């Protein structure tokens, strides 16, 4: 980037997308921060809790490996002119952010937080700590922000684009974390197990919620929920270090792999067909893992032994939506299962699975 006639010049590649001209470029965050604004008529109100969560993610990542963000999306509102030197942003004009408001606000907040920490370290005479923090500040200022800038959208088109992006953003964001986050033990475990299973059945790598038209059996996000439920009995969000009990690392991976491989033995061949079977639904998969957790506790058996007990379900369950096991979730009007992934629904489904297994165990003794 350089300046000509007091104009900001940005290098990039322009292309057409859905009939609209878009500029693909990249800027240091410290440069970008001074160039954009938020139009409240297009954007929604900033969620401070979400900003705080992203800020903490950034601060932790600065101390470890790099973090990754998908491209920020802006509208130029005619502010850019294509010149022989590059794309010129005219003096006094701004870019208007369409996607990335919380990430950009979190980055600014992280910078303020680091500056405050540095000042405290300096005032306490801790020059070594202040120098380390200054390194984090410079790293964040220099962070390369990938950008897509729509050059000629109307304000109405901006609102529509924001709505479209917002509808998909959470799914994509979770998927990216599952692919690139190296700080969470359950995320790392999920990726390792998924890699081992890739030749056995299809696993969605990006989206967390799978529609009836998705051919994947499960997703990385759902698999992580299963592992958390199976090892810790946790159906919500994990905070702190993972607790795998006394299992060794190679045993943890083997147990996890065995759980998902067991699906091929107890589920129907078309287990990804969500219109016919419940086996591809989040709540059912997590409930199965939660059942394993309770079997280990109630019978003082290993996870491997508990997983083998799941085979008893095959004899009595067709896995179809209207099976008696799922009456607490079944909607006769649509003839489909609904609201299967709430904590209460998962607990009740797991209780029914366990009751059926218990009955089989008693009958076989």
Buried (B, 14 or more C-beta within 10 A) or exposed (E): BEEEEEBBBBEBEBEEEEEBBBBBBBBBBBBBBEBBEBBEEBBEEEEEEBBBEBBBBBBEBBEEEEBEBBBBBBBBBEBBEEEEBBBBBEEEBBBBBBBBBBBBBBBBBBBEBBEEBBEEBBEEEBEEBBEBBBEBBEBBBEBEBBBBBBBEBEEEEBBEBBEEBEEEBEBBBBBBBBEBBEBBBBBBBBBBBBEBBEEEBBBBBBBBBBEEEBEBBBBBBBBBBBBBBBBBBBBEEBEEEBEBEEBEEEBBBBBBBBBBBBBEEBBBEEBBBBEBBBBBBBBBBBBBBBBBBBBBEEBEBBBBEBBBBBEBBBEEBEBBBEBEBBEBBBEEEEEBBEEBBEEEBBBBBBBBBBEBBBEBEEEEE
